[in-house]
Amino acid sequence: MLRRAQCLLRVHSTGRQSLFAGQRVPVVLHRAFSADEANRDSEKQNPNAKRAGTGGSKSLPAVRNAFAAAQDKTKDTYLTMVEIFQERDVHRRNHVEFIYAALKHMPEFGVENDLEVYKALINVMPKGKFIPTNLFQAEFMHYPKQQQCIIDLLEQMEDLGVMPDYEMEAMLLNVFGSKGHPLRKYWRMMYWMPKFKNLSPWPLPDPVPDDTLEIAKLAVERMCTVDLRSQINVFDTKQLKDAVDETWIVSGMSPEQSKLLREHSRQKALYIEGPFHIWIRNRRINYFTLRADADTEFLAQLDERQLDDDDVSHIEVPFFGRPPPRRHNQLGKLRSVHQQDDGTIFAICATGTSTKDSLLSWIRLLEAHGNPSIGEVPVLFRFTSTVPAKAEEIEGPSSVPATSSDSRSRSRKKEEPSV
């Protein structure tokens, strides 16, 4: 009763003040008081009942993730959802959460490398509100949550190699101003990314083709650039009568390697080693090598005092009648780039299945295409694998050894097939 009397006195005093202003405040307060009293009366009648949705804490509104619930995962659907968010509310509440959710679901729609989509997400931010007006706001990151959101967006673009354009600079300028941290990040990206975009000596098409055969060609061509005379051949196992795997084989071999293979001793075995991994942007290809152990006798014959043309630490210039320096081993054999300290590489290949049967077909195709000496040399397999389950799937559980064998023994471990 005392609390009700205090409320009535407050309503009465507020009503007197509002008569001069022409307002109807007493009615509003009276309605609020009536609603409060109704809630208290209902609690007195049912003391065990709790307010719906509270559970002892403040209720949070349910947020529906439209990107996760989308059925058609395409670029048009993605941009349509962004447009719906922009037109739904003029104030664009929860725009930071929306952008983070959109960035998370980009790979599902296949738009993580699309510049147009990133610009559409930046366009979600309100214009002019986040521009700093003084030095302190500019240096202490005015509206840090919004600025960090766009910085994360630019970081994702940088990680995926998506280079921005000048239109994005204008958009960032309209949102955060010339002193905003996202614009500084943009300027750093525009300084470094054009320098590294075309710096690789092995340029790749953009986008990289989805065909595994085309990716294998690019991979083998890249590895064979160590010898400019290397030739890339694409074989089909259907050319062989008894081929088990019907697949393609991309082989790389140079005339120098063919010569080394002809001069190789018939008593020393050849090894097929692999699979090794090479990455073509975001695609992985497995490849194998045909190699032999290092020729120790030939390497021992090489004079260690042989002058290196690229060594400029000791330059001897003949002056005042001194004889010119004598170059050692001028008439001897030169070491090929394929003759390394750990072995001699004769050929490399990538197959569509990365199985032993496809590699046997590769050896037979090399023998039929200008390398008849392979048929006179024993060829052993030296496979490595970090996935024993896949090795058992290919070779069988009985042929997978428990430990690795000697360098000249035949190992039966396998690796997963190519992409």
Contacts in CASP RR format, 6 or more apart in sequence:
PFRMAT RR
TARGET T0000
AUTHOR 0000-0000-0000
METHOD contacts of the structure
MODEL  1
MLRRAQCLLRVHSTGRQSLFAGQRVPVVLHRAFSADEANRDSEKQNPNAK
RAGTGGSKSLPAVRNAFAAAQDKTKDTYLTMVEIFQERDVHRRNHVEFIY
AALKHMPEFGVENDLEVYKALINVMPKGKFIPTNLFQAEFMHYPKQQQCI
IDLLEQMEDLGVMPDYEMEAMLLNVFGSKGHPLRKYWRMMYWMPKFKNLS
PWPLPDPVPDDTLEIAKLAVERMCTVDLRSQINVFDTKQLKDAVDETWIV
SGMSPEQSKLLREHSRQKALYIEGPFHIWIRNRRINYFTLRADADTEFLA
QLDERQLDDDDVSHIEVPFFGRPPPRRHNQLGKLRSVHQQDDGTIFAICA
TGTSTKDSLLSWIRLLEAHGNPSIGEVPVLFRFTSTVPAKAEEIEGPSSV
PATSSDSRSRSRKKEEPSV
4 37 0 8 1.000
7 33 0 8 1.000
10 29 0 8 1.000
11 26 0 8 1.000
11 29 0 8 1.000
11 30 0 8 1.000
11 33 0 8 1.000
12 26 0 8 1.000
14 25 0 8 1.000
14 26 0 8 1.000
14 29 0 8 1.000
15 25 0 8 1.000
15 26 0 8 1.000
18 24 0 8 1.000
18 25 0 8 1.000
18 26 0 8 1.000
42 49 0 8 1.000
43 49 0 8 1.000
50 56 0 8 1.000
53 59 0 8 1.000
63 94 0 8 1.000
63 97 0 8 1.000
65 101 0 8 1.000
66 81 0 8 1.000
66 84 0 8 1.000
67 78 0 8 1.000
67 81 0 8 1.000
67 101 0 8 1.000
67 102 0 8 1.000
67 104 0 8 1.000
67 105 0 8 1.000
67 108 0 8 1.000
67 109 0 8 1.000
68 105 0 8 1.000
70 77 0 8 1.000
70 81 0 8 1.000
70 109 0 8 1.000
73 108 0 8 1.000
73 109 0 8 1.000
73 110 0 8 1.000
74 109 0 8 1.000
75 109 0 8 1.000
75 110 0 8 1.000
75 111 0 8 1.000
75 114 0 8 1.000
75 117 0 8 1.000
77 109 0 8 1.000
78 102 0 8 1.000
78 106 0 8 1.000
78 109 0 8 1.000
78 111 0 8 1.000
78 117 0 8 1.000
79 116 0 8 1.000
79 117 0 8 1.000
79 120 0 8 1.000
81 102 0 8 1.000
82 102 0 8 1.000
82 120 0 8 1.000
82 121 0 8 1.000
82 124 0 8 1.000
85 92 0 8 1.000
85 95 0 8 1.000
85 98 0 8 1.000
85 124 0 8 1.000
86 92 0 8 1.000
86 123 0 8 1.000
86 124 0 8 1.000
91 126 0 8 1.000
92 124 0 8 1.000
92 125 0 8 1.000
92 126 0 8 1.000
95 124 0 8 1.000
95 125 0 8 1.000
95 126 0 8 1.000
95 146 0 8 1.000
96 145 0 8 1.000
96 146 0 8 1.000
96 149 0 8 1.000
98 124 0 8 1.000
99 121 0 8 1.000
99 124 0 8 1.000
99 125 0 8 1.000
99 149 0 8 1.000
99 150 0 8 1.000
99 153 0 8 1.000
100 149 0 8 1.000
100 152 0 8 1.000
102 121 0 8 1.000
103 121 0 8 1.000
103 152 0 8 1.000
103 153 0 8 1.000
103 156 0 8 1.000
106 112 0 8 1.000
106 117 0 8 1.000
106 156 0 8 1.000
111 117 0 8 1.000
112 156 0 8 1.000
112 160 0 8 1.000
113 160 0 8 1.000
113 161 0 8 1.000
113 162 0 8 1.000
113 207 0 8 1.000
114 162 0 8 1.000
115 157 0 8 1.000
115 162 0 8 1.000
115 163 0 8 1.000
115 164 0 8 1.000
115 165 0 8 1.000
115 168 0 8 1.000
118 153 0 8 1.000
118 157 0 8 1.000
118 162 0 8 1.000
118 164 0 8 1.000
118 168 0 8 1.000
119 167 0 8 1.000
119 168 0 8 1.000
119 171 0 8 1.000
121 153 0 8 1.000
122 150 0 8 1.000
122 153 0 8 1.000
122 168 0 8 1.000
122 171 0 8 1.000
122 172 0 8 1.000
122 175 0 8 1.000
123 171 0 8 1.000
125 146 0 8 1.000
125 150 0 8 1.000
125 175 0 8 1.000
126 175 0 8 1.000
127 174 0 8 1.000
127 175 0 8 1.000
128 174 0 8 1.000
128 175 0 8 1.000
128 177 0 8 1.000
129 143 0 8 1.000
130 142 0 8 1.000
130 143 0 8 1.000
130 146 0 8 1.000
130 147 0 8 1.000
130 175 0 8 1.000
130 176 0 8 1.000
130 177 0 8 1.000
131 142 0 8 1.000
131 175 0 8 1.000
131 176 0 8 1.000
131 177 0 8 1.000
131 180 0 8 1.000
132 138 0 8 1.000
132 142 0 8 1.000
132 177 0 8 1.000
132 179 0 8 1.000
132 180 0 8 1.000
138 179 0 8 1.000
138 180 0 8 1.000
141 147 0 8 1.000
141 148 0 8 1.000
141 181 0 8 1.000
142 180 0 8 1.000
147 176 0 8 1.000
147 180 0 8 1.000
147 181 0 8 1.000
147 182 0 8 1.000
150 172 0 8 1.000
150 175 0 8 1.000
150 176 0 8 1.000
150 182 0 8 1.000
151 181 0 8 1.000
151 182 0 8 1.000
151 185 0 8 1.000
154 164 0 8 1.000
154 182 0 8 1.000
154 185 0 8 1.000
154 186 0 8 1.000
154 189 0 8 1.000
155 185 0 8 1.000
157 163 0 8 1.000
157 164 0 8 1.000
157 189 0 8 1.000
158 189 0 8 1.000
158 193 0 8 1.000
161 193 0 8 1.000
163 189 0 8 1.000
163 190 0 8 1.000
163 193 0 8 1.000
163 194 0 8 1.000
163 197 0 8 1.000
164 186 0 8 1.000
164 189 0 8 1.000
164 190 0 8 1.000
168 186 0 8 1.000
169 183 0 8 1.000
169 186 0 8 1.000
169 190 0 8 1.000
172 180 0 8 1.000
172 182 0 8 1.000
172 183 0 8 1.000
172 186 0 8 1.000
173 183 0 8 1.000
175 182 0 8 1.000
176 182 0 8 1.000
176 183 0 8 1.000
177 183 0 8 1.000
201 225 0 8 1.000
202 218 0 8 1.000
202 221 0 8 1.000
202 222 0 8 1.000
202 225 0 8 1.000
204 218 0 8 1.000
204 280 0 8 1.000
204 281 0 8 1.000
208 215 0 8 1.000
208 218 0 8 1.000
208 280 0 8 1.000
208 281 0 8 1.000
208 282 0 8 1.000
208 283 0 8 1.000
209 215 0 8 1.000
212 285 0 8 1.000
212 352 0 8 1.000
212 418 0 8 1.000
212 419 0 8 1.000
213 234 0 8 1.000
213 248 0 8 1.000
213 250 0 8 1.000
213 352 0 8 1.000
215 280 0 8 1.000
215 283 0 8 1.000
215 285 0 8 1.000
215 419 0 8 1.000
216 248 0 8 1.000
216 250 0 8 1.000
216 285 0 8 1.000
216 287 0 8 1.000
216 350 0 8 1.000
216 352 0 8 1.000
216 418 0 8 1.000
217 232 0 8 1.000
217 234 0 8 1.000
217 250 0 8 1.000
218 280 0 8 1.000
219 250 0 8 1.000
219 278 0 8 1.000
219 280 0 8 1.000
219 285 0 8 1.000
219 287 0 8 1.000
219 350 0 8 1.000
220 232 0 8 1.000
220 250 0 8 1.000
220 251 0 8 1.000
220 252 0 8 1.000
220 287 0 8 1.000
220 348 0 8 1.000
220 349 0 8 1.000
220 350 0 8 1.000
221 232 0 8 1.000
222 278 0 8 1.000
222 280 0 8 1.000
223 278 0 8 1.000
223 287 0 8 1.000
223 348 0 8 1.000
224 230 0 8 1.000
224 232 0 8 1.000
224 252 0 8 1.000
224 254 0 8 1.000
224 348 0 8 1.000
226 337 0 8 1.000
227 254 0 8 1.000
227 256 0 8 1.000
227 257 0 8 1.000
227 337 0 8 1.000
227 338 0 8 1.000
229 254 0 8 1.000
229 255 0 8 1.000
229 256 0 8 1.000
230 252 0 8 1.000
230 253 0 8 1.000
230 254 0 8 1.000
230 257 0 8 1.000
231 252 0 8 1.000
231 253 0 8 1.000
231 254 0 8 1.000
231 255 0 8 1.000
232 250 0 8 1.000
232 251 0 8 1.000
232 252 0 8 1.000
233 250 0 8 1.000
233 251 0 8 1.000
233 252 0 8 1.000
233 253 0 8 1.000
233 369 0 8 1.000
234 248 0 8 1.000
234 249 0 8 1.000
234 250 0 8 1.000
234 251 0 8 1.000
235 248 0 8 1.000
235 249 0 8 1.000
235 250 0 8 1.000
235 251 0 8 1.000
235 361 0 8 1.000
235 362 0 8 1.000
235 365 0 8 1.000
236 248 0 8 1.000
236 249 0 8 1.000
237 243 0 8 1.000
237 245 0 8 1.000
237 246 0 8 1.000
237 247 0 8 1.000
237 248 0 8 1.000
237 249 0 8 1.000
237 358 0 8 1.000
237 361 0 8 1.000
237 365 0 8 1.000
238 246 0 8 1.000
239 365 0 8 1.000
240 361 0 8 1.000
240 364 0 8 1.000
240 365 0 8 1.000
243 357 0 8 1.000
243 361 0 8 1.000
244 357 0 8 1.000
244 361 0 8 1.000
245 351 0 8 1.000
245 353 0 8 1.000
245 355 0 8 1.000
245 357 0 8 1.000
245 358 0 8 1.000
245 361 0 8 1.000
247 351 0 8 1.000
247 352 0 8 1.000
247 353 0 8 1.000
247 358 0 8 1.000
248 351 0 8 1.000
248 352 0 8 1.000
249 349 0 8 1.000
249 350 0 8 1.000
249 351 0 8 1.000
249 352 0 8 1.000
249 358 0 8 1.000
249 361 0 8 1.000
249 362 0 8 1.000
249 365 0 8 1.000
250 349 0 8 1.000
250 350 0 8 1.000
250 351 0 8 1.000
251 347 0 8 1.000
251 348 0 8 1.000
251 349 0 8 1.000
251 362 0 8 1.000
251 365 0 8 1.000
251 366 0 8 1.000
252 347 0 8 1.000
252 348 0 8 1.000
252 349 0 8 1.000
253 346 0 8 1.000
253 347 0 8 1.000
253 348 0 8 1.000
253 366 0 8 1.000
254 338 0 8 1.000
256 336 0 8 1.000
256 337 0 8 1.000
256 338 0 8 1.000
257 338 0 8 1.000
257 345 0 8 1.000
257 346 0 8 1.000
257 347 0 8 1.000
258 370 0 8 1.000
258 371 0 8 1.000
260 336 0 8 1.000
260 338 0 8 1.000
260 339 0 8 1.000
260 344 0 8 1.000
260 346 0 8 1.000
261 346 0 8 1.000
261 347 0 8 1.000
261 371 0 8 1.000
261 373 0 8 1.000
261 374 0 8 1.000
262 371 0 8 1.000
262 373 0 8 1.000
264 270 0 8 1.000
264 292 0 8 1.000
264 344 0 8 1.000
264 346 0 8 1.000
264 373 0 8 1.000
264 377 0 8 1.000
266 373 0 8 1.000
266 376 0 8 1.000
266 377 0 8 1.000
268 292 0 8 1.000
268 293 0 8 1.000
268 377 0 8 1.000
269 292 0 8 1.000
269 377 0 8 1.000
269 378 0 8 1.000
269 379 0 8 1.000
269 380 0 8 1.000
269 408 0 8 1.000
270 290 0 8 1.000
270 291 0 8 1.000
270 292 0 8 1.000
270 346 0 8 1.000
270 374 0 8 1.000
270 377 0 8 1.000
270 378 0 8 1.000
270 379 0 8 1.000
270 380 0 8 1.000
271 290 0 8 1.000
271 291 0 8 1.000
271 292 0 8 1.000
271 293 0 8 1.000
271 379 0 8 1.000
271 380 0 8 1.000
271 381 0 8 1.000
271 382 0 8 1.000
272 288 0 8 1.000
272 289 0 8 1.000
272 290 0 8 1.000
272 359 0 8 1.000
272 363 0 8 1.000
272 379 0 8 1.000
272 380 0 8 1.000
272 381 0 8 1.000
272 382 0 8 1.000
272 383 0 8 1.000
273 288 0 8 1.000
273 289 0 8 1.000
273 291 0 8 1.000
273 382 0 8 1.000
273 383 0 8 1.000
273 384 0 8 1.000
274 286 0 8 1.000
274 287 0 8 1.000
274 288 0 8 1.000
274 289 0 8 1.000
274 382 0 8 1.000
274 383 0 8 1.000
274 384 0 8 1.000
274 415 0 8 1.000
275 286 0 8 1.000
275 287 0 8 1.000
275 288 0 8 1.000
275 354 0 8 1.000
275 383 0 8 1.000
275 384 0 8 1.000
275 415 0 8 1.000
275 418 0 8 1.000
276 286 0 8 1.000
276 287 0 8 1.000
276 288 0 8 1.000
276 289 0 8 1.000
277 284 0 8 1.000
277 285 0 8 1.000
277 286 0 8 1.000
277 287 0 8 1.000
278 284 0 8 1.000
278 285 0 8 1.000
278 287 0 8 1.000
279 285 0 8 1.000
283 419 0 8 1.000
284 419 0 8 1.000
285 350 0 8 1.000
285 418 0 8 1.000
285 419 0 8 1.000
286 350 0 8 1.000
286 354 0 8 1.000
286 415 0 8 1.000
286 416 0 8 1.000
286 417 0 8 1.000
286 418 0 8 1.000
286 419 0 8 1.000
287 348 0 8 1.000
287 349 0 8 1.000
287 350 0 8 1.000
288 348 0 8 1.000
288 349 0 8 1.000
288 350 0 8 1.000
288 351 0 8 1.000
288 354 0 8 1.000
288 359 0 8 1.000
288 362 0 8 1.000
289 345 0 8 1.000
289 347 0 8 1.000
289 348 0 8 1.000
290 345 0 8 1.000
290 346 0 8 1.000
290 347 0 8 1.000
290 348 0 8 1.000
290 349 0 8 1.000
290 363 0 8 1.000
290 366 0 8 1.000
290 379 0 8 1.000
291 343 0 8 1.000
291 344 0 8 1.000
291 345 0 8 1.000
291 346 0 8 1.000
292 343 0 8 1.000
292 344 0 8 1.000
292 346 0 8 1.000
293 343 0 8 1.000
293 344 0 8 1.000
293 407 0 8 1.000
294 339 0 8 1.000
294 340 0 8 1.000
294 341 0 8 1.000
294 342 0 8 1.000
294 343 0 8 1.000
294 344 0 8 1.000
295 339 0 8 1.000
295 344 0 8 1.000
298 333 0 8 1.000
298 339 0 8 1.000
299 335 0 8 1.000
299 339 0 8 1.000
299 341 0 8 1.000
301 333 0 8 1.000
302 329 0 8 1.000
302 335 0 8 1.000
303 328 0 8 1.000
303 329 0 8 1.000
305 328 0 8 1.000
306 327 0 8 1.000
306 328 0 8 1.000
306 329 0 8 1.000
307 325 0 8 1.000
307 327 0 8 1.000
307 328 0 8 1.000
316 325 0 8 1.000
318 324 0 8 1.000
318 325 0 8 1.000
338 344 0 8 1.000
338 345 0 8 1.000
338 346 0 8 1.000
347 366 0 8 1.000
349 359 0 8 1.000
349 362 0 8 1.000
350 418 0 8 1.000
351 358 0 8 1.000
351 359 0 8 1.000
351 362 0 8 1.000
351 418 0 8 1.000
352 358 0 8 1.000
352 417 0 8 1.000
352 418 0 8 1.000
353 417 0 8 1.000
353 418 0 8 1.000
354 415 0 8 1.000
354 416 0 8 1.000
354 417 0 8 1.000
354 418 0 8 1.000
355 394 0 8 1.000
355 414 0 8 1.000
355 417 0 8 1.000
356 381 0 8 1.000
356 383 0 8 1.000
356 394 0 8 1.000
356 395 0 8 1.000
356 414 0 8 1.000
359 381 0 8 1.000
363 374 0 8 1.000
363 379 0 8 1.000
366 374 0 8 1.000
367 374 0 8 1.000
367 375 0 8 1.000
380 408 0 8 1.000
380 409 0 8 1.000
380 410 0 8 1.000
381 410 0 8 1.000
381 411 0 8 1.000
381 412 0 8 1.000
382 407 0 8 1.000
382 410 0 8 1.000
382 411 0 8 1.000
383 391 0 8 1.000
383 411 0 8 1.000
383 412 0 8 1.000
383 413 0 8 1.000
383 414 0 8 1.000
383 415 0 8 1.000
384 411 0 8 1.000
384 413 0 8 1.000
384 415 0 8 1.000
385 391 0 8 1.000
385 413 0 8 1.000
385 414 0 8 1.000
385 415 0 8 1.000
385 416 0 8 1.000
386 415 0 8 1.000
387 415 0 8 1.000
387 416 0 8 1.000
388 400 0 8 1.000
388 413 0 8 1.000
390 414 0 8 1.000
390 415 0 8 1.000
390 416 0 8 1.000
391 400 0 8 1.000
391 412 0 8 1.000
391 413 0 8 1.000
391 414 0 8 1.000
391 415 0 8 1.000
392 400 0 8 1.000
394 414 0 8 1.000
395 412 0 8 1.000
395 413 0 8 1.000
395 414 0 8 1.000
399 412 0 8 1.000
400 412 0 8 1.000
400 413 0 8 1.000
401 411 0 8 1.000
401 412 0 8 1.000
401 413 0 8 1.000
404 411 0 8 1.000
404 413 0 8 1.000
405 411 0 8 1.000
END
